[in-house]
Amino acid sequence: MKSEHMNLLLPSFETDQEEHDERKTTETGGIGGDDVWRFKGNKAAKEAASVGMKGTLARLFDCCSKDVQKTILPLGHGDPSVYPCFRTSADAEEAVVESLLSGAADSYAPGVGILPARRAVANYLNRDLPHKMKSDDIFITVGCCQGIETMFNALARPKANILLPTLIYPLYNSHAVHSLLEIRKYGLLPDLDWEIDLQGVEALADENTIAMVIINPHNPCGNVYTYEHLKKVRERWLRCLKS
Ligand SMILES: Cc1ncc(COP(=O)(O)O)c(C=O)c1O
């Protein structure tokens, strides 16, 4: 798909043209045809995969840009690499390069993260915590996805339910389903800057509720909860645990 806003949407899933042509030849009976591979592409899946969020956003941007003489903010854009202001800090880049060149990082690392990294995270968090964390309290995951998966699997037990916000990054739903957790949705209040509907939370929670997921800063709503609101959420949650 061609779009004048595609530069905002890279890197997208790209297909190697040569590989694509080669595959077409084999699919139509060339060398390595049906007698080699006993499976085929699925037309429905291929069509479904071609309708991605990135493509839909690009189409929307293109529709707007024809007549509207205003700068269009790409609010649906999640990849910061096209914006120079989000460039990774030179310190972080140099640390990665130094580590690679030293050869000291070529081994398999423990799944929970190497000790110096866990210690650094604990020290950083301890600046604001009344109850101090130890390095062994820190588990480093490969992004949030693995963190969500690990947490949900660790918490899951028969009959357990989990509270998720009604508007949410979709991955939480799929991991909850995969971990056989019952999903209960709590509301967000758009007129109060997407605050959590505390009364709703209390009505949903019961003795089988194993966790409440709070996304902060929120995706997709974009709000950041105030300290006061989070304090109220905590109080309400503790009340739920006692009742
Ligand atoms: C709320 C939320 N959770 C999880 C993720 C997934 O994070 P990661 O890409 O680090 O796995 C995202 C990514 O945008 C997110 O916005």
The ligand as a MOL file (V3000), in Angstrom:
LIG
                    3D

  0  0  0     0  0            999 V3000
M  V30 BEGIN CTAB
M  V30 COUNTS 16 16 0 0 0
M  V30 BEGIN ATOM
M  V30 1 C -0.0080 -0.5840 28.1020 0
M  V30 2 C 0.9740 -1.4240 27.3400 0
M  V30 3 N 1.2790 -2.6310 27.8130 0
M  V30 4 C 2.1540 -3.4200 27.1530 0
M  V30 5 C 2.7640 -3.0170 25.9800 0
M  V30 6 C 3.7350 -3.9350 25.2810 0
M  V30 7 O 5.0210 -3.5390 25.6140 0
M  V30 8 P 6.3410 -4.1960 25.0000 0
M  V30 9 O 6.4040 -3.7460 23.5820 0
M  V30 10 O 7.4500 -3.6330 25.8450 0
M  V30 11 O 6.2570 -5.6780 25.1280 0
M  V30 12 C 2.4720 -1.7510 25.4620 0
M  V30 13 C 3.0940 -1.2750 24.2370 0
M  V30 14 O 2.8090 -0.2250 23.7240 0
M  V30 15 C 1.5640 -0.9350 26.1560 0
M  V30 16 O 1.2360 0.2890 25.7150 0
M  V30 END ATOM
M  V30 BEGIN BOND
M  V30 1 1 1 2
M  V30 2 1 2 3
M  V30 3 2 2 15
M  V30 4 2 3 4
M  V30 5 1 4 5
M  V30 6 1 5 6
M  V30 7 2 5 12
M  V30 8 1 6 7
M  V30 9 1 7 8
M  V30 10 2 8 9
M  V30 11 1 8 10
M  V30 12 1 8 11
M  V30 13 1 12 13
M  V30 14 1 12 15
M  V30 15 2 13 14
M  V30 16 1 15 16
M  V30 END BOND
M  V30 END CTAB
M  END
